[in-house]
């Protein structure tokens, strides 16, 4: 069993970590896509030590984006993007933009993933299509649909300024379908469906960069996402400012108690040394 001095030191250190996490959360209350950091504790007789950090995966509020290229996920799930090496990365922050070559990318240069559609809006797997009914049924059950994704590209023809050489504009619907529009909007053709993914245990995803996650053994394999997609919006931080203020007050009180215990122990030790010296 640890003595009271060691217990107070451990609690002081853990509380410092807790206060750092709270400060980080409060600093990023208005940062798009930020996930609140939560501190877990292991308890023992007379004190507490910090165990690990979790990310709060709950949805944040929406805010207007800078263009219709920006996307917001309404509900659970993640966008799927891939880096230059083809590694799958999952993110809630739909701060996407078509680059000069028409490739849909996130702010880190990763390519946003989607499915190629036929003119009926069905997902194409090679030369055969997957019916929308099968897709919806699989999504609702939280299952896997083993269909390769592709980079989304809306190349603009320099000779006529049209998307893919024949569309005047594009539109992103709530199911994630990207339509090419022509004839002043009278003709609308499905081109891609933006890929979303979910996990049985999303809190176990590994955040290797701010807002970018990798699957882990604990998170499980990715499943089809069921969230709706809102074009022209971005997700704000999910950090709860009022809750973190409350946590800070609790941490501050815990720190004051720890400091007093350490101070008292030091005074007792000094007195004991004085008595021994006499």
MOVENBEL-V86656 format. One record per pair of residues at least 6 apart in sequence whose ideal C-beta (glycine too) atoms are under 7 Angstrom apart, sorted by the first residue. I is the first residue (numbers start at 1). J is the second residue. Records with the same first field share a line. If there is no record, write none. Layout:
# MOVENBEL-V86656
I=J / J
This chain:
# MOVENBEL-V86656
1=45
4=46 / 261 / 265
5=265
7=46 / 47
8=258 / 261 / 262 / 265
9=262
10=47 / 49
11=47 / 48 / 254 / 258
12=255 / 258 / 259 / 262
14=41 / 48 / 49 / 50
15=251 / 254 / 255 / 258
17=39 / 50
18=39 / 50 / 251
19=248 / 251
21=37 / 39 / 53
22=244 / 247 / 248 / 251
24=37
25=36 / 37 / 239 / 244
26=241 / 244
28=34 / 237 / 239
29=237 / 239 / 241
30=236 / 237
31=237
32=93 / 95 / 234 / 235 / 236
33=92 / 93 / 211 / 235
34=211 / 237 / 239
35=55 / 56 / 57 / 211 / 238
36=56 / 238 / 239 / 240
37=53 / 55
38=53 / 54 / 56
39=50 / 53
40=51 / 52 / 54
41=48 / 49 / 50 / 51
42=49 / 51
54=203
55=203 / 207
56=238
57=202 / 203
58=238
59=75 / 235 / 238
60=235 / 236 / 237 / 238
61=236
62=72 / 230 / 233 / 235
63=233 / 234 / 236
64=232 / 233
65=232 / 233 / 234
68=172 / 231 / 232
69=96 / 97 / 98
70=94 / 95 / 96 / 232 / 233 / 234
71=94 / 96 / 172 / 229 / 230 / 231
72=94 / 230 / 233 / 234 / 235
73=79 / 92 / 94 / 196 / 227 / 229 / 235
74=227 / 228 / 230
75=226 / 227 / 228
76=198 / 226 / 227
77=196 / 197 / 198 / 225 / 226 / 227
78=90 / 91 / 92 / 196 / 197 / 213 / 225
79=91 / 94 / 112 / 196
80=88 / 90 / 113 / 149 / 195 / 196 / 197
81=89 / 91 / 106 / 110 / 111 / 112 / 113
82=88 / 89 / 110 / 111 / 113
83=89 / 110
89=110 / 212 / 213 / 214
90=197 / 205 / 213
91=106 / 211 / 212 / 213
92=211 / 235
93=211 / 235
94=234
95=106 / 107 / 234
96=104 / 105 / 106 / 112
97=105
98=104 / 154
99=105
101=155
102=153 / 154 / 155 / 156
103=111 / 151 / 153
104=111 / 112 / 152
105=111 / 112
106=112
111=151
112=152 / 194
113=149 / 150 / 195
114=149 / 150 / 152 / 192 / 193 / 194 / 195
115=123 / 147 / 149 / 192 / 193 / 195
116=124 / 150 / 192
117=123 / 124 / 177 / 190 / 191 / 192 / 193
118=124 / 129
119=189 / 190
121=132 / 177 / 190
122=129 / 130 / 131 / 132
123=129 / 130 / 135 / 147 / 193
125=147
130=147
135=145
138=145 / 224
139=224 / 226
140=226
142=198 / 223
143=223 / 224
144=221 / 223 / 224
145=224
149=195
152=178 / 192
154=163 / 164 / 170
155=164
156=162 / 163
157=165
162=168
163=170 / 180
164=180
166=182
167=180 / 181 / 182
168=181 / 182
169=181
170=178 / 179 / 180 / 181
171=179 / 181
172=178 / 229 / 231
173=179
174=228 / 229 / 230
176=193 / 194 / 196 / 229
177=190 / 193
178=191 / 192 / 194
179=188 / 189 / 190 / 191
180=189 / 191
181=187 / 188
194=229
196=225 / 227
197=222 / 223 / 224 / 225
198=223 / 224 / 225 / 226
199=205 / 215 / 219 / 220 / 222 / 223
200=220
201=218 / 219 / 220
202=219
204=216 / 218 / 219
205=213 / 214 / 215 / 216 / 219
206=213 / 214 / 216
207=213
208=214
215=221 / 222
